[in-house]
């Protein structure tokens, strides 16, 4: 697993109560929400991909301002 950059808004966290992972949003200090669904139970590889996509989307949104 690649360590996230410290400036990344979306990071991965291993769930303590099950074998899954959560995408954590550093701005809201809560699980990331996509289409009103919290991203809380993904396999590790899915979580890595989703965090990368969400961070890329965030960067694009900031540069479009």
DAWOVEN-V84743 format. One record per residue. N is the residue number from 1. PHI is phi in whole degrees, 0 to 359 (999 if undefined). PSI is psi in whole degrees, 0 to 359 (999 if undefined). BURIAL is 1 if it has 16 or more other ideal C-beta (glycine too) atoms within 10 Angstrom, else 0. Layout:
BEGIN
n=(N	N)
phi=(PHI	PHI)
psi=(PSI	PSI)
burial=(BURIAL	BURIAL)
END
This chain:
BEGIN
n=(1	2	3	4	5	6	7	8	9	10	11	12	13	14	15	16	17	18	19	20	21	22	23	24	25	26	27	28	29	30	31	32	33	34	35	36	37	38	39	40	41	42	43	44	45	46	47	48	49	50	51	52	53	54	55	56	57	58	59	60	61	62	63	64	65)
phi=(999	276	288	289	292	296	271	291	288	253	231	263	221	286	290	284	262	205	277	259	235	237	270	256	263	294	285	266	58	211	301	295	241	233	52	66	242	292	267	236	216	245	291	302	294	295	294	301	297	295	297	298	296	295	293	296	297	297	297	299	297	290	279	276	291)
psi=(134	136	136	152	148	336	358	132	320	126	166	143	135	131	136	331	356	178	11	178	156	144	121	132	114	335	317	349	38	172	145	148	129	121	46	17	122	138	87	354	70	157	159	314	323	321	318	313	314	318	318	316	315	320	321	318	319	317	315	318	321	325	344	352	999)
burial=(0	0	0	1	0	0	0	1	1	1	1	1	0	0	0	0	0	0	0	0	1	1	1	1	1	0	0	0	0	0	1	1	0	0	0	0	0	0	1	1	0	1	0	0	0	0	1	1	0	1	1	0	0	1	1	0	0	0	0	0	0	0	0	0	0)
END
